[in-house]
């Protein structure tokens, strides 16, 4: 997996996505119908999400007391993907709330970056893992999220 920044080299569709990851489709991702199984798209979104968290320098190692947790995710499948292929999956920040924010995802084939194969979103809640409760997004993180907003 490789990372690209600011949608560089990804075509105009991904130009507004500040974080992108690129990786090959693996043979084992295919299902009996000859295309990539739908569950894989959520793994691809997860890879983009983790790259964005790394760009924000969120502490995801060990057991941070407060950190992000995925509350909701969805995917709209636009075109089937088959092996062999290389994908670019990009993400950006959508809505920012009091204790949560939405990430938007777009997946394209490297050979056709203007045509999405899938689009999706995920709602991320800032969560206190000791208190088992959501917490407000600190102003410093809010500013960083705003900088990555679409």
Secondary structure, DSSP 8 states (H G I E B T S, - for coil): -EEEETTTTS-GGGTT-SEEEEEE--GGGB-TTSSB-THHHHHHHHHHHHHHHHHTT---SS--SEEEEEEEEEEEE-S---SS-EEEEEEEEEEE-SSEEEEEEEEEETTEEEEEEEEEEEEEEEEETTTTEE----HHHHHHHHHTB-
